[in-house]
Amino acid sequence: MTTNLEFETESEEGDTPKVSKKEVSLQHFHEENNVHRTEVKFPVGYFDDFFIHGLAYRVINPASKLYSVWSRIIIVLVLYSSFSAPLRFGFMEGSVYDKYIAFDVLENIFDIMFLLDIILTFRVAYFKYGNIVTDKNMIAMHYISQTFAIDLLATLPLDLLGVENTEFLSLLRLMRLNRVLKMFNRLAQDYKYNYVFLSICKLSLLLVEAGHVAACCFFYIGNSVDNSWIDSVGQVDLATETLSTKYIYSAYWAFTTLTTVGYGDISPQTDGEKVFGSFLMVFNMAVTAYVLGTMTLIATKSDETVSEYRSQMAALDDLLKRKKVPQELSETALAQLQLSFDRREDRDDALEFCPQFMRNQIMKHLYLSHVKGVFLFKKCSSVFIDKLTSMTHVVFVHEGTRMMTEGEMFESIVYIFEGQVSMFHQGTVVQTLGVSDSFGQVPVICKVVSALTAVAKTYCRMLFFPHAAYAQLIEEFPEDGKQSRHNVLAKLAKCAVAQDPKDGTRKKVEPFNKIWEDCRAMVAKIDQALEPADPSALPELTTVPGAEDLPVSHDRICTLAARGDTRGLQGMLSKHPLNAKVLDYDKRTPLHLASSHGHLATVQLLLESNSDVNAKDSQGLTPLAAAVYKANWAAVGECLQRYT
């Protein structure tokens, strides 16, 4: 959680009013920047968003184009100085140094740029917990507490300040590599960059830099004493050779030592060289451990998913064999698991880490346009469609997979994104569905067994609407439930009759005509169950507070029970106690609904109104069984048992 801190300070301009500075989101400060941009007109481009709150405030936007370019230039200069400083320390002294005086001039220019970067950093806003801090005092304290001391020591031109024996002190510039390390850490957290590539670059830079520094130090030690390793090289006289030859011999020894090869043709001769060689070998142990550990982690990470997949495949194959599952079904199950692995990047699993409200927004962005195109939801309310979309999930199906079986219940409405599905009736293909088609709506909406079998003709990517989600929503939106039922009838009516190409007459098409007739009869029963059988048996809704504008129906009574609206239900039951015994389309009493949702006060009211505690719904469940089935036993179980 980010705490917004507010400060009021005088602006550096004397005639400028006080400005309130606080942590604001990146989007917010860009918006404010757009407002203040009218005061100081910058050229469009790199200067467009360089300052936050305008030039008068003089706080730099860390995400601006110009500052990003500046940061890259500083990184390049850091890498250059990390190689030039050890090189000057080890090789360039006396007459040798005089030959390369141009390097000294160039590095003084670079030092000025590093000093300028330190000054700018005191005015660069920074991010904290996703917000950006723009207060100047907080920015300065943050920089001082972090890397200011390192940057200052690595940048001061000690030779110009009159400091003697600056050879060793020049190695302080290596501390600037801290900035390169931060860059790698920042890029590693950015999913846009390949982590393996970044790790290889980081390790390569570490090895090259370590070998370079070791080579320079080794030559410096040998060049400082007599009878050193420089004098023991028999092939050449290194003392009189060029800089490049000296460096090659030194780097050769450094890298053979770092890689634990050590050919022995170049070896330490003096005590100082031997001490340095021993230190380098100990340092090499740490470097080698880090490199091997990082590479092992990369290899393990890349194999982790494959290893998990192989374990799942082996476990599934073993289960199918032990349970003697038919060969065809076993092959389909294994192929489905393999498909799930192959298309793992396209699954919605990553959305599980998002908050529910964010997941709902993403699901609507991905699938809302497709859901609106499903004939089943034509003319349904936008709220109903929005909620249903957030409850869907994508499923990938392998070719030949049987998804819906004739004569069995089916628990989902399926929309086809990609691929084709063959619909069978008694072993014969009666229809082939393609992109934007759907199936499963008749078993789900009409609560009947499927009259068709659905088999994936090709690889398919589909959107599943679970039956539980649909049933929950039509209780909340009964009018949309009625609309979707009649949409199914309209679709089936078109499939049930076709024109004969020979004589032009319209003839019934089986099995769609039979499905349409059965579905029409079931929809009629459901609609009738949701309408009041005897309007005089229902109370005037004006007696129920806040219900004057609601329709009079049995569905209204069941909805009050399902929602736990004890007060509204009590108003209805006070004049007409028989309302406690009405049934919904699934033969559930208000007591069934209140029990399954765990509304104790509503259950007590219905029991006191002589609601039948032993009534059974279409699935044979009593109110007590419904409470247990919905995991609400703890809430209402004891109360129901007292009346059983």
SULDA-V42520 format. One record per residue. PHI is phi in radians with two decimals (* if undefined). PSI is psi as a letter, one per 20 degrees, with the letter a starting at -180 (999 if undefined). D_FIRST is the distance of its C-alpha to the first C-alpha in whole Angstrom. Layout:
{{PHI & PSI & D_FIRST} {PHI & PSI & D_FIRST}}
This chain:
{{* & p & 0} {-1.73 & p & 4} {-1.65 & p & 7} {-1.42 & o & 10} {-1.79 & p & 13} {-2.04 & p & 16} {-2.32 & q & 19} {-2.15 & o & 23} {-2.33 & q & 25} {-1.23 & p & 29} {-1.24 & q & 29} {-1.16 & h & 32} {-1.48 & p & 34} {-1.14 & h & 36} {-1.66 & j & 37} {-1.65 & p & 33} {-1.17 & r & 31} {-1.10 & q & 28} {-2.10 & p & 25} {-1.48 & p & 21} {-1.92 & p & 19} {-2.71 & r & 15} {-1.29 & p & 12} {-2.27 & q & 13} {-1.21 & q & 13} {-1.06 & h & 16} {-1.14 & h & 18} {-1.15 & g & 18} {-1.25 & h & 19} {-1.16 & h & 22} {-1.10 & g & 23} {-1.16 & h & 23} {-1.08 & h & 25} {-1.14 & h & 27} {-1.17 & g & 28} {-1.38 & i & 29} {-1.14 & i & 31} {-1.22 & h & 34} {-1.29 & g & 34} {-2.15 & o & 35} {-1.56 & o & 36} {-1.61 & q & 36} {-1.10 & q & 38} {-1.17 & p & 36} {2.36 & c & 35} {-1.15 & h & 33} {-1.50 & i & 33} {-1.08 & h & 31} {-2.26 & k & 27} {-1.19 & g & 28} {-1.85 & q & 27} {-1.57 & p & 23} {1.15 & k & 25} {1.60 & r & 28} {-1.15 & h & 31} {-1.08 & h & 31} {-1.42 & h & 27} {0.98 & l & 28} {-2.08 & p & 24} {-1.49 & p & 25} {-1.39 & o & 23} {-1.16 & i & 22} {-1.69 & j & 22} {-1.25 & q & 26} {-1.13 & g & 29} {-1.12 & g & 31} {-1.22 & h & 28} {-1.11 & g & 28} {-1.13 & g & 32} {-1.05 & g & 32} {-1.10 & h & 29} {-1.18 & h & 32} {-1.09 & g & 34} {-1.11 & h & 33} {-1.08 & g & 32} {-1.09 & g & 36} {-1.16 & h & 37} {-1.09 & g & 35} {-1.09 & g & 37} {-1.10 & g & 40} {-1.17 & h & 40} {-1.19 & h & 39} {-1.70 & h & 42} {-1.31 & h & 44} {-1.10 & g & 43} {-1.10 & h & 45} {-1.13 & g & 48} {-1.15 & h & 49} {-1.11 & g & 48} {-1.53 & h & 51} {-2.10 & h & 53} {-1.69 & n & 53} {-2.55 & q & 55} {1.08 & c & 59} {-1.16 & h & 61} {-1.13 & g & 58} {-1.13 & h & 56} {-1.12 & h & 58} {-1.22 & h & 58} {-2.03 & k & 55} {-1.12 & h & 54} {-1.09 & h & 53} {-1.10 & h & 50} {-1.12 & g & 49} {-1.09 & g & 49} {-1.09 & g & 47} {-1.24 & h & 44} {-1.13 & h & 45} {-1.12 & g & 44} {-1.13 & h & 41} {-1.09 & h & 40} {-1.10 & h & 40} {-1.17 & h & 37} {-1.15 & h & 35} {-1.12 & g & 35} {-1.09 & h & 34} {-1.13 & h & 31} {-1.07 & g & 30} {-1.09 & g & 31} {-1.12 & h & 29} {-1.10 & h & 26} {-1.20 & i & 25} {-2.18 & j & 25} {-1.73 & o & 23} {-1.10 & q & 19} {-2.33 & q & 17} {-1.64 & q & 13} {-2.53 & o & 10} {0.96 & k & 7} {1.49 & i & 10} {-1.82 & r & 10} {-2.01 & p & 13} {-1.65 & p & 14} {-2.04 & i & 18} {-1.27 & p & 19} {-1.11 & g & 22} {-1.11 & g & 22} {-1.18 & h & 18} {-1.10 & g & 20} {-1.10 & g & 23} {-1.12 & h & 21} {-1.11 & g & 19} {-1.19 & g & 22} {-1.10 & h & 24} {-1.36 & i & 22} {-1.81 & e & 22} {-2.17 & j & 25} {-1.07 & g & 27} {-1.08 & g & 30} {-1.12 & g & 30} {-1.09 & h & 31} {-1.18 & g & 33} {-1.10 & h & 35} {-1.38 & i & 36} {-1.93 & h & 37} {-1.01 & p & 39} {-1.35 & n & 43} {-1.11 & h & 44} {-1.18 & h & 48} {-1.26 & h & 48} {-1.49 & j & 47} {1.51 & j & 50} {-1.35 & p & 48} {-1.59 & r & 51} {0.92 & l & 51} {-1.55 & j & 48} {-1.05 & g & 48} {-1.20 & h & 46} {-1.15 & h & 43} {-1.14 & h & 43} {-1.22 & i & 41} {-1.08 & h & 38} {-1.14 & i & 38} {-1.14 & i & 37} {-1.15 & i & 33} {-1.13 & i & 32} {-1.05 & i & 32} {-0.98 & h & 29} {-1.21 & h & 28} {-1.16 & h & 29} {-1.08 & g & 27} {-1.10 & h & 24} {-1.09 & g & 25} {-1.10 & g & 26} {-1.12 & h & 23} {-1.17 & g & 21} {-1.19 & h & 24} {-1.13 & h & 24} {-1.48 & i & 20} {-1.64 & o & 22} {-1.15 & i & 23} {-1.26 & h & 26} {-1.74 & q & 28} {-1.22 & p & 30} {-1.17 & h & 29} {-1.12 & g & 32} {-1.09 & g & 33} {-1.10 & g & 31} {-1.14 & g & 31} {-1.12 & g & 35} {-1.09 & g & 35} {-1.12 & g & 33} {-1.17 & h & 35} {-1.11 & g & 38} {-1.09 & h & 37} {-1.07 & g & 36} {-1.15 & g & 40} {-1.14 & g & 42} {-1.15 & g & 40} {-1.10 & g & 41} {-1.15 & h & 44} {-1.13 & g & 45} {-1.11 & g & 44} {-1.11 & g & 46} {-1.11 & g & 49} {-1.15 & g & 49} {-1.17 & h & 48} {-1.12 & g & 51} {-1.22 & h & 54} {-1.08 & g & 53} {-1.13 & g & 54} {-1.18 & h & 57} {-1.40 & i & 58} {-1.62 & i & 58} {-2.33 & r & 60} {-1.56 & r & 64} {0.94 & l & 65} {-1.61 & a & 61} {-1.11 & h & 60} {-1.10 & h & 61} {-1.35 & i & 65} {-1.53 & i & 65} {-1.31 & o & 64} {-1.42 & h & 67} {-1.26 & h & 67} {-2.39 & r & 66} {-1.77 & n & 66} {-1.08 & h & 63} {-1.09 & h & 63} {-1.87 & j & 65} {-1.41 & r & 63} {-1.26 & r & 61} {-1.06 & g & 57} {-1.12 & h & 56} {-1.16 & g & 58} {-1.01 & g & 57} {-1.17 & h & 54} {-1.09 & g & 55} {-1.14 & g & 56} {-1.16 & g & 53} {-1.13 & h & 51} {-1.03 & g & 53} {-1.15 & g & 53} {-1.10 & g & 49} {-1.34 & h & 48} {-1.19 & h & 51} {-1.31 & g & 50} {-1.11 & h & 46} {-1.57 & j & 47} {1.09 & k & 49} {-1.43 & g & 52} {0.96 & m & 54} {-1.17 & h & 58} {1.62 & i & 59} {-1.24 & h & 61} {-2.14 & p & 59} {-2.50 & q & 58} {-1.09 & q & 57} {-2.01 & g & 60} {-1.62 & r & 59} {-1.08 & g & 57} {-1.07 & g & 55} {-1.16 & h & 54} {-1.18 & h & 54} {-1.09 & g & 52} {-1.11 & g & 50} {-1.08 & h & 50} {-1.14 & g & 49} {-1.06 & g & 46} {-1.13 & h & 46} {-1.19 & h & 46} {-1.16 & g & 44} {-1.06 & h & 41} {-1.09 & h & 42} {-1.07 & g & 42} {-1.17 & g & 38} {-1.11 & g & 38} {-1.08 & g & 40} {-1.08 & g & 38} {-1.15 & g & 35} {-1.11 & g & 36} {-1.11 & h & 38} {-1.11 & g & 34} {-1.14 & g & 33} {-1.14 & h & 36} {-1.13 & g & 36} {-1.09 & g & 32} {-1.10 & g & 33} {-1.13 & g & 36} {-1.16 & g & 34} {-1.08 & g & 31} {-1.18 & h & 34} {-1.61 & i & 36} {-1.11 & g & 33} {-1.14 & g & 33} {-1.12 & h & 37} {-1.12 & g & 38} {-1.12 & g & 36} {-1.08 & g & 38} {-1.10 & h & 41} {-1.14 & g & 40} {-1.15 & g & 39} {-1.11 & g & 42} {-1.13 & g & 44} {-1.14 & g & 43} {-1.16 & g & 44} {-1.10 & g & 47} {-1.12 & g & 48} {-1.11 & g & 47} {-1.11 & h & 49} {-1.26 & g & 52} {-1.17 & h & 52} {-1.52 & i & 52} {0.97 & l & 55} {-1.23 & q & 53} {-0.92 & q & 55} {-1.02 & g & 55} {-1.09 & g & 54} {-1.19 & h & 51} {-1.12 & g & 50} {-1.12 & h & 50} {-1.13 & g & 48} {-1.13 & g & 46} {-1.16 & h & 45} {-1.15 & h & 46} {-1.16 & g & 43} {-1.15 & h & 40} {-1.12 & h & 41} {-1.11 & g & 41} {-1.07 & h & 37} {-1.24 & g & 37} {-1.13 & h & 38} {-1.86 & k & 36} {-1.12 & h & 33} {-1.21 & h & 31} {-1.66 & i & 32} {-1.35 & r & 30} {-1.60 & j & 27} {-1.06 & h & 26} {-1.08 & h & 23} {-1.26 & i & 22} {-1.13 & h & 21} {-1.47 & i & 18} {-1.55 & q & 17} {-1.05 & q & 16} {-1.04 & g & 19} {-1.12 & h & 18} {-1.25 & h & 18} {-1.08 & g & 21} {-1.06 & g & 23} {-1.13 & g & 23} {-1.17 & g & 24} {-1.08 & g & 26} {-1.16 & h & 28} {-1.12 & h & 28} {-1.37 & h & 30} {-2.18 & i & 32} {-1.06 & g & 32} {-1.09 & h & 35} {-1.25 & g & 37} {-1.12 & h & 37} {-1.11 & h & 38} {-1.45 & i & 41} {-1.29 & p & 42} {-1.04 & h & 45} {-1.04 & h & 44} {-1.84 & j & 41} {-1.12 & p & 43} {1.21 & j & 43} {-1.38 & q & 40} {-1.17 & q & 38} {-1.14 & h & 35} {-1.14 & g & 32} {-1.06 & g & 34} {-1.16 & h & 34} {-1.06 & g & 30} {-1.16 & h & 30} {-1.16 & h & 32} {-1.08 & g & 31} {-1.20 & i & 27} {-1.74 & j & 29} {-1.50 & r & 31} {-2.66 & q & 31} {-1.59 & p & 33} {-2.27 & p & 36} {-1.83 & p & 39} {-2.20 & p & 42} {-1.36 & q & 45} {-1.01 & p & 48} {1.56 & i & 51} {-1.32 & p & 48} {-1.54 & o & 49} {-1.76 & h & 46} {-2.27 & p & 48} {-2.02 & p & 51} {-1.06 & p & 54} {1.51 & j & 55} {-2.19 & q & 51} {-1.26 & q & 48} {-2.22 & p & 46} {-1.87 & j & 42} {-2.56 & q & 40} {-1.72 & p & 41} {-2.06 & p & 41} {-1.93 & p & 41} {-1.61 & o & 42} {-1.50 & g & 40} {-2.61 & p & 43} {1.78 & a & 46} {-2.33 & q & 49} {-2.23 & p & 49} {-1.63 & p & 53} {-1.82 & p & 54} {-1.88 & q & 56} {-2.35 & o & 59} {0.97 & l & 61} {1.46 & j & 61} {-1.99 & p & 61} {-1.27 & p & 59} {-1.91 & i & 59} {-2.87 & q & 56} {-2.12 & o & 54} {-1.69 & q & 50} {-2.22 & b & 48} {-1.04 & p & 45} {1.38 & i & 44} {-1.52 & r & 46} {-2.55 & r & 45} {-2.63 & r & 46} {1.65 & i & 46} {-1.22 & h & 45} {-1.17 & g & 49} {-1.05 & h & 48} {-1.27 & g & 44} {-1.37 & g & 45} {-1.60 & i & 49} {0.97 & l & 48} {-2.19 & r & 51} {-1.26 & q & 52} {-1.29 & p & 52} {-1.63 & i & 55} {-2.28 & r & 54} {-1.98 & p & 53} {-1.88 & p & 50} {-2.24 & p & 50} {-1.18 & o & 48} {-1.35 & h & 51} {-2.34 & r & 49} {-1.01 & p & 45} {-2.28 & q & 43} {-2.07 & p & 40} {-2.33 & q & 39} {-1.86 & p & 36} {-1.80 & p & 37} {-1.87 & o & 36} {-1.11 & q & 36} {-1.06 & h & 39} {-1.08 & g & 36} {-1.17 & g & 34} {-1.13 & g & 37} {-1.11 & h & 38} {-1.14 & h & 35} {-1.29 & h & 35} {-1.27 & i & 39} {-1.21 & h & 38} {-1.42 & h & 36} {-2.19 & m & 38} {-1.08 & h & 41} {-1.16 & h & 43} {-1.21 & h & 41} {-1.10 & g & 42} {-1.14 & g & 46} {-1.10 & g & 45} {-1.16 & h & 44} {-1.10 & g & 47} {-1.30 & h & 50} {-1.12 & h & 48} {-1.10 & g & 49} {-1.07 & g & 53} {-1.13 & h & 53} {-1.16 & g & 52} {-1.15 & h & 54} {-1.10 & h & 57} {-1.22 & h & 57} {-1.38 & h & 57} {-1.34 & i & 60} {-2.28 & p & 63} {-2.44 & q & 64} {-1.50 & p & 67} {-1.26 & p & 70} {-1.17 & i & 70} {-1.42 & g & 74} {-1.89 & i & 75} {1.39 & j & 72} {-1.38 & q & 72} {-1.63 & p & 68} {-2.21 & q & 68} {-1.28 & q & 66} {-1.97 & p & 64} {-1.71 & q & 63} {-1.56 & j & 61} {-1.18 & h & 59} {-1.14 & g & 61} {-1.16 & g & 61} {-1.10 & g & 57} {-1.10 & g & 57} {-1.11 & g & 60} {-1.13 & g & 58} {-1.17 & h & 54} {-1.10 & g & 56} {-1.16 & g & 57} {-1.21 & g & 54} {-1.12 & h & 52} {-1.08 & g & 55} {-1.14 & g & 54} {-1.13 & g & 51} {-1.10 & h & 51} {-1.16 & h & 54} {-1.17 & h & 52} {-1.52 & i & 49} {-1.73 & q & 51} {-1.17 & p & 53} {-1.19 & h & 56} {-2.42 & n & 58} {-1.00 & h & 56} {-1.22 & i & 58} {-1.38 & i & 56} {-1.72 & q & 53} {-1.30 & r & 52} {-1.21 & p & 52} {-1.20 & i & 48} {-1.18 & i & 48} {-1.43 & i & 48} {-1.72 & o & 45} {-0.98 & p & 42} {1.37 & j & 40} {-2.06 & k & 42} {-1.13 & h & 45} {-1.72 & j & 44} {-1.67 & q & 44} {-1.22 & q & 47} {-1.56 & o & 49} {-2.82 & q & 49} {-1.07 & h & 48} {-1.05 & h & 45} {-1.11 & g & 44} {-1.15 & g & 45} {-1.14 & h & 43} {-1.14 & g & 40} {-1.06 & h & 40} {-1.18 & g & 40} {-1.14 & h & 38} {-1.48 & i & 35} {1.33 & k & 36} {-1.45 & m & 37} {-1.11 & h & 39} {-1.14 & g & 40} {-1.12 & g & 41} {-1.18 & h & 43} {-1.13 & h & 45} {-1.11 & h & 46} {-1.27 & g & 48} {-1.30 & h & 49} {-1.11 & h & 51} {-1.75 & h & 53} {-2.35 & n & 54} {-1.05 & h & 53} {-1.14 & i & 54} {-1.08 & i & 51} {-1.22 & i & 49} {-1.94 & j & 52} {-1.22 & r & 51} {-2.12 & q & 50} {-1.62 & a & 48} {-1.11 & i & 48} {-1.82 & j & 48} {1.08 & k & 50} {-1.67 & p & 47} {-1.45 & r & 47} {-0.97 & h & 45} {-1.18 & h & 44} {-1.00 & g & 44} {-1.20 & g & 41} {-1.14 & h & 39} {-1.22 & g & 40} {-1.15 & h & 38} {-1.66 & i & 35} {1.33 & k & 35} {-1.62 & n & 36} {-1.10 & g & 37} {-1.09 & h & 39} {-1.19 & h & 40} {-1.07 & g & 42} {-1.06 & g & 43} {-1.10 & g & 45} {-1.19 & h & 46} {-1.16 & h & 48} {-1.18 & h & 49} {-1.63 & j & 51} {1.14 & k & 53} {-1.18 & q & 50} {-1.28 & o & 52} {-1.32 & i & 50} {-1.81 & j & 52} {-1.12 & q & 52} {-2.09 & q & 51} {-1.53 & a & 49} {-1.12 & h & 50} {-1.68 & j & 49} {1.42 & j & 51} {-1.68 & p & 48} {-1.47 & r & 48} {-0.97 & h & 45} {-1.14 & g & 44} {-1.15 & h & 44} {-1.13 & h & 42} {-1.14 & g & 40} {-1.15 & g & 40} {-1.09 & h & 40} {-1.59 & j & 36} {1.09 & k & 35} {-2.02 & k & 35} {-1.06 & g & 38} {-1.06 & h & 36} {-1.39 & g & 35} {-2.23 & i & 39} {-1.04 & g & 41} {-1.12 & h & 43} {-1.11 & g & 43} {-1.18 & h & 45} {-1.11 & h & 47} {-1.15 & h & 49} {-1.78 & i & 50} {-1.36 & 999 & 51}}
